[in-house]
Amino acid sequence: MSSGSAGDHESLVRRQMYWRLERLHRPLCVIGVIEPMRFQILVDHYVRYADLWALVAHSRLVPQGREYFFVRGLHAGLHGDFVEALHILVPQFEHSIRCILADLGVVTSTLDANGVQQELDLNALLYVPKVTDIFGQDIVFELRGLLVEQASSNFRNQLAHGMLEYGSFAGESAVYIWWLILRLCVIGTLPQPAG
């Protein structure tokens, strides 16, 4: 088998995996778990910004000074306003990845031909090998499909370029992105692993 056909096969398999996540796994998670959980929280609790503050203030995912953005975005999503939630959370999440990598000594910018420094965007950041070391292969695969892969949702790029219709924010991908960022904030509050 030539390397070209091996690359084509790998690309096809990756596209099929993204399709299955987008069409099968994600809708089941959103409809069967995330939305019922979100509704139950709202039925049982009156959730205020202050309730979410401790979660983000101690999360390794949230850079200092960015807590209020995360509180506001997570709160909006919890109350079903995914337009507000994702317009806030997606760019802040991108900045968080950049900060985490920079703290680990990874260069998160490039110089163009004119010597102008450009920050790497999420399209490049999610392919830095250290990101997989930090979040794990499965979460990074999900993030790539949700946010930057043209073969999948590509939500970050469509959001950044104003290509999403209002109804896109009511779909499974929007809810799942909000939930995944919430989940990563919670994971970010856990103690760092020993060693």
N, C-alpha and C positions, 0 to 999 in steps of 0.2 A: 504494500500500500504506500503510495507516495505521500510526502508530508502535506501536500495540498489537499488531498482527499481526506487525510486524517484531520486537518484543520476544519474542513467543510463538515465532516461528521461531528466533530466536537461542537461546532457552531449550531448545527441542527439539533443536537441533543440539548444544548443550553436553551435554545428557543422553545423546545418542547417542554422543558422543565418550567420555564417562565410561563408558558401557556397554561400548564396544569396548576401552577400556583395561582395565577390570575383568574382562571375560570372555575377551578374546583376547590382548592384549599382555602383561598382567601374568602370567597363568599360563605363557605361553611363556617369559618371562624367568626366572621362578622355577624352573620345571622344567628348562629347557634351559641356563641359565647360572648363576644365583645358587646354587642348591642343589648342583650339581656342583662349583662353585668352593669353596663352604663345606666340603663333604666332602673335597675334595682338600687344602685347607689343613690340615684336621684329620689327614689321613693323613700328610702330609709334615712337619708341625710340631707341637710341643707348645707351644701358645700360652698364655702367662701374662699376668697383668694388666700386668706390667712391659713386655711386648712392645707392648701397646696404648698405654702411657702416652705415649711420644714422639709418637705419632700425634695424640692429643687435646691434649697439652700445647702443641703448636705450631699447633693449628687455630684459625683465626679464628672458627669456629662455636662453640667451647666457651669460655664465660666463665670467667675466673679463679675458682678455688675450686669449680668444677663438674666438674673433670677426672675425679675418681674415679667420679662418677655415669656419665659416658660410658664410661669404661673398663669398669666393671662391666656396664653394659647391652650394650655391644658384645661383650664376652666371653661373656655369657650367650647372646646370639643366635648367636654363632659356634658355640657348643656345642649349639644347638638348643633352648634354653630361652627361647622367645619370650614366655612369660608374664612371666618376670622382666624380660627385655630391654625389652619395650614398656611395662611399668608404670614402669620407670625412665626410658627414653629419651623417650617422648612428652611428658611434662610438662617434662623438661629441654630438649627441643628447643623447646617453646613459650617457655620462659624465654630461650633463646638468641636467638630471633627478636626478642623484646622488647628484649634488651640490644643487639643489633646496630642496631636502629632507633633506640634511645635514643642510642647513640654517634654516630649520624648526625644527631642533633638532631630526630628525629621524636618527637612526643608520643605516648606509649604508654599513656596513662591518660585517664580522663574524670572529671568531677564529676557526681554524681547530683543530684537535686532537693534533697536535704538537705545538699549540700556535701561529701559523702563521696567521697573519691577511689577510683576503681575501675580496676584494671589491665585493659587490653584482653586478651581471650583470643585463642586461635588463630583462632576464628571471625571475628574482626575483623582481626587482624594480617595474615593471608594476603591480605587485600584492600587493604592499604595499598599505594599505587602504588610506593613505594620498594622493597618486597619483590621486585617484578618486576625492577626495575633491578639488584638485588643477585644474585638467583638465576636470572633469565631466565624468560621466559614459559612454556616447556615444563615446567620443574621446578616452578614455582608452580602450574601447572594440575594436575600430578600430585599435589602436596601437598594442594591443595584437595580433589581427588577422594578421595584416600586418607584424609584426616584430618577434613574438616569438611563436605563436601557431602552433603546428604541424598539426592541423586540417585545417589550412589556409595557407597563404603565407609563414610564417616562414622566412621572408627575412633576418632579422638580423642574425639568426643562420646559414642560408645557406651562407650568405656573409662572416661571420666570419670564417667559416670553408672551404672556397674556393669551395663551391659546386655549385655555380651559373655559368651557361654558359653565354657567351657574350650576347646572345639574350634575356636573362632574364632582362637585363637592358633597353630593349626597350618595355617591357610589361607594362600593366596598373598598376600593383603593384608598379613598380619602379617609374613611373611618379607620382602616387598617394602619395607615401612616400615623394618624394621631395616636392610636393604641400602641404602636411600636415605639414611638418616641416616649410615651408615658412609661412603657415597660423599661426602656433603657434608662430613664431617669431613676426608676425604682432600683434597678440593678446597680446603678451608679451610687446608691446610698449604702450598699453592702460593704463590709470591710474588704480591703484588698487581700487577695490570696497570699498566703505565706510563701516565701521562697522567691 
